[in-house]
């Protein structure tokens, strides 16, 4: 999988991709190729790839000794600004406000075949010694006494290259690291559209397209979290085709401030970079100390949008999420939030739990309001003691009753926050994130705890751990509802460390708390949440195999959110709840069938007052749950594909999920608004079915895979005023889920 050719060129390859890099004439690393697998390369082919004679007239040359050689038109692996390359670089180092123009030259390399999973920090992993190979290339800037190790991972069966870098200070003076990107990808042209996942609270991760031109397009978060507005994932697509065309993409295994940017130069060359945002970032690197970037994933597929999704979803499931969650069924959750909000007690919850059990649900999650004196969202965060008014016998007693019902038990926490009316706030004012000036911001009546301080992390875990033990928790919903303002750490001030280290140290503290929880309770299922989808990223997914995608549970809005999210994240990460109508976020009234048919794709849950539903709806839910349980593994862990364009304004949405052998599929069809006089039949092509296989559709007609590929699955006929006898769907918010099974 990793070959060294002519002692200077590295070829990382598997059956899907080839990635070729080389040591250039100046000793730095140059990028030669990333794309379809090339097979074994000959020395002549490597020479051909390396032949990049400078044709950029008028540019500054790198050095007199190397003649026409310059970096401006060279594809590089880890470019730095200022030495004949005037684009943004991946690394900026200063000493006493003096910028250094760095020159990292190849020294050595190692190849290894093990990459174990460690909870210390989120990263990709491999099981055993056959799944992946790692290349570590050591480069040294002798003048500035810095060592850079460029890390590469290629997996045996995935179209992705994993990048990260480690910088070590070999000198005798401290230096300041002000920018260090995780991954760089240079492409030979700009014939792409850039795609990112944008939005806001209640409408996260909508697909957005940008035309590339000379200049820079970027997405970024400075909220202390990956954020509702942008996501670290970006893609470069040749065309908006579901099954054809080159697609490159990047994502970051990180949950804090990030920058993902695409720059096109005057010669139409494209540079994609992703990593920690340089804004408000600086890291003091003392002698002998090192700094390691988060990992970046660089994907490639020649098979369009759906080909990309195969790679992003498989990598996440196989090499980021703990694999135990592919084998263990995700529990069907009843969450009490929209049923009760803060107005509940033990008796009400037990009534809901008994009803949930009768319907076939498997886990009761007690959401916000069980601790302190939390009757609204302005109090008690940081006081993780059970509210005896609501649970007079304590949480252990209540949880025992839930377990005796045959249900799992879950609780909501917001461990990174504190309310001003708590002992924690009064006793430890130096544990709060806020600057030392008179005015400071407050959000939702709460402050952020200084997780850059290890003592704060330990203190919060000391509160949470006894609750987990007493309640014998099976499930935690981990929320984070307030972004960071006036980022300032009293801990860093006391340590005389730069405040520019805060944002990164904060998210490392969050990871530290996750590590402690999962080390002590490795079977605990944690559902990540951040005011909904405000921290939906691969860093969180490493610890939380499923996440709350949005506080907007409206079925129609979830179509757009899921369509965008599935570009970058597996369906198994997408927690779905059937909620009440009119919807609490947008006021929309959708049929129960629509809400159920959207929620069936991924981990299923319910969030409405099931003690007040009519008997007819309860019967529908009970039947739906029984059916979901029969097919849960496929609906959670199957291969997800889009069947319609990603146009967010489209009136119809269709997708499928299939087993690896393509012998069983579910196809979801959704029409947002009824359309008049649309009598012509429409079809959904199913490109992944087996052409020579026959498929039974909904226990009805048997159709060949070839016909389903070429013509497609017929959409259900909608009512158009004159077809009452043949209409299958009526009104707005129509949906149908098809079940296809291969037969002999």
C-alpha positions, 0 to 999 in steps of 0.5 A: 500500500505504501511504496518508495520509488527511487528513494524520493517518491512515495506512492500510497495506493489501494484498489480505489486511490493513488496518492503520490508525493516526492522530495523536490529539488529543494528538499521539501515535499511536493505533491504529484497526484491524487485520484483513481488508483494507478497500480504500480508505478515505474521509475519512468512514470515517476519521472514523468510525474515529477517533470514540472518545469517552471513556466510561470514567467516573472515569478521569484525564484526559490534560490540562485542555486536551483535556477528556475525552480520556484514554489509558486507553481509547484503542488506541495504537501505542506506549503509555507508562505513567503519563499516564492509561494505567495498563497496562504501557507499551512504553517506560520511560526514567529519568534518575538514577533519575527515571522520565520520563513520556513524551509523543511527538508526531508530527513527520514521516514518510517512506515508502520502498520498499526494504528490503535484506537485511543480515547485520549484524542479523537483520530482514525484507527485500524484493527490489527495490522492488515487494515492500514499503513502509516507513513511518517516523514521527518523534515527538519529546518536546520536554520530555525531548529524545528522538526516537522513530522508529516503523518499519512494513513491509507486504509486498505479499502477506502478512498481516503488519505488521512493527514496530520503533522507534528511540530517540535521545537529543537532550539533553545528559545520558545517560539510562537505557533500562529497557524498550523493546518491539518491537511492540504490538497493541491489540485491541477485545475479549478474546474470544480464547484465547492460544496459546504454545509451551511445553516443556522440553529434549527436549519443546520447543514444545508447543502450550499454550492459556490463557483470557484474563481481566482481568489479564496472561498472559506468556511470557518467557526470562531464559536469555540465549537464547529457550530450551527452556521458552518461545518468543517466538511467541504467538497469539490465536485466536477459536476452535480451528478449522483453517480459520475464525476470526480469528487474531492472532499475534506473533513476534520476530526475536531470540534473547536474553531476550524478553517476550511478554505479553497484558494485558486491562483492565477494559473487556475490551480486549486489549494484546499486546506483545513485545520484549526482556525488561525484566528485567535490561535497561538501556541507557545512552543517551548524547547523540546515541546511538540504540537500535533494537529487534529487529523484531516481526511482527504477523500476522493471518488470518481463516482459522483455524490453517492460515491463520495458518501460511500467513502465518508460514511464507511470511513466514519463507521469503520475507522472513527466510531467504536465498532461495538456500535455496529454490533449493538442495536441502537435503542429506540428512545423515548425522550420526555422533552417535548412531552413535558419540558421542565414540568415533570415529576417521577410519577409523570415520567413513570406513566410515560415510561410504561406507555413507551414500553407498551409501544415497544420503545426501549430506553427512557431518556430524562432530558433537562430539568432533573437536577438542582432546582431546574424549573427553567433554563436559567438555573442549576447548571453545575449542580448535578444533584437530583432534584428531590422535589421531582424524585423524592426517592432519588435517582437510583430508586427511579432508575431501578423502576425504569430498569424493572420495566425492561427499559434502558435509562438515560439522562441529560447533562450539560457538563461544560456550563454553569449557572450563577446560582450554584455553589460551583459558581460561588466557590470557584469564580476563577473557573469561569470563562470570562475576561477580567474587565467589568462587562462580560456577556451571558447567554441563556443565563449561563456561563462556560466553564474553563475546560482548559483547566484540568481541575475543572474537568476533574471536578465536573466528572466528580459530580457526574460519575456518582450519578452514572453509577447510582442510576446505572445509566445506559445512555447520556445525552450530552448537550452544549447550549452556549458558545464561548464569548470573551475567551479568557482563561484565569488558569492560563493567566496564572500559568503565564501561558498565552490566552491564544491557547485557550480555544484549543485547550478547551476542546482538549478538556472536553475530550478529556472528560469524554475519555474519563467517562468512556474509560470507566463506562465503556458500554455507555451510549452517549448522544452528542448535542449542542443546542441541536446540531452545533457540534456535529463533527467527526471529533464528537462522533469519535466519542458519541456514535449518534448525535442530535442533528437539530433542535428542529424535529419537523419532518420536512426540515429534517429532509434538508438536514439529513440530505446535507449531513449524509454527505459527510457523516453516516446515517447511524449518527443521525438521531431521529425523533418522531415529535408532536404536531403542530411542530414546536419549532416551525408550527407545521402540521405533518401527518404521522406517516411522514414523521415516521417515514423520515425518522425510520432512517437512522436511530429512532426515537419519540418525543411527544406526549404518548399518553394523550395520543388517540388509540389509532395513532398509538396503534400505528406507532406500535406497528411501526416500532415492531417493523423498525426492530425487524429491520433496524440493523439495515436502517441504521448501518446500511449504505445510504444513497441519494436518488434525487438531486441535492437541490435544497429547493426541490419539492421531492426528496428520495433516498435509499439504504441497502445492505452490502450485497444490495439484496435488500433495500429501503427507498424513502420517497417524500413530496413536500407539497402537492402539485396539481395535474401531475398525472405523468408517472415518474420513476426513481432509478436505483443504480446500485441494485444488481442488474441480473437479480429480481426484486420483490417490491413491498411484497408485490410485483417482482421487477428485474434489477436491470429495469430498476436501474434503467427505468426505475422504481415508480413513484406513488401516484398523487391525487390530482382531482380526477383520480380518486380511485388510483391515487396513492398519496393525497395532500401536502407532506406525502411519503412512502417507504418501499421495501425491496428484497432480492428473490431467486 
